[in-house]
Amino acid sequence: MVGGEHDDALVVAVTARAVDGKATEAALRAVADALGVPRRDVSLVSGATSRRKVVEVPGDVAEQVAALRSGVEKT
């Protein structure tokens, strides 16, 4: 699930366990799906082992991110 905001960050919830990067990969895939971009376009900038991650997505996705942050969710 991607949608909503917490502490000025977009909320991404995944069910994958945080083992061997599986939760991180699931989160990146969820962000890509929510923004309608290929997974290869979403890269992890920081936070590989943290609950708080910074990702980078090329192009103009500000409008989609704003909609997701306001609570318009896409699973």
N, C-alpha and C positions, 0 to 999 in steps of 0.2 A: 504494500500500500504506500502510495506517495501522496501526501497532501497535508496541509496544516502547517503550523509554525510553532516552534518552541525555542525560546531564547534567541530570537532573530535568525533561526535556521529552518530550512525546509525539513519536514519530518519524512523519513523513509523507514518503513517498518518491514522487516523480512523475517521469515521463519527459519532460514538456514542457520545452522550452528556456527559459532565463531571458531571454527577449526580449519586450519590450512587455507585460510583466505576465502572460505565458502560464503560467509556472511557478507564480506566486502564485495565479492563478485555478484552476489544476489542483489545487493544495494545498487551497484553500478548498472546492472541490467534493469532494475526497476526504474531508475532515473531515466535511462535511455528509452524505455517503453513509455513512460509518462510524458516525455518530451517529444516522442515520435521521431527519434533519431536512432541510427544504428548503434549498437553497443560499442563498436570500435571507435565511435566519436566521443565517448565519455571516458575521460582519463582521471585517475586518482592523483591529486596533487599532494595531499598529505592526509595522514590519519589511518594508515594501513592497519594499525593495531589498536585504534581508538574507536570509541562509539561516535565521535565527532569527526567527520571526514570533509575534506575540501575536494570538490571535483571541478573539472574544466570541460566545457562543451563548446565547440566552435560554432560560430554563427550567431544569429540573433534569436535567443530563446527567452529573453527577458519577459515577454508577455506570457508565455506558458508558465514560467517559474512564478510569476506574480499570481496567476490564477491558482496554481497548486498551493502556494503559500496561504492564499485566502481561504483555503479549505475545499476547493474543487478537487475531489480526489479521483484518481484513476488507479485501479488495481491491476 
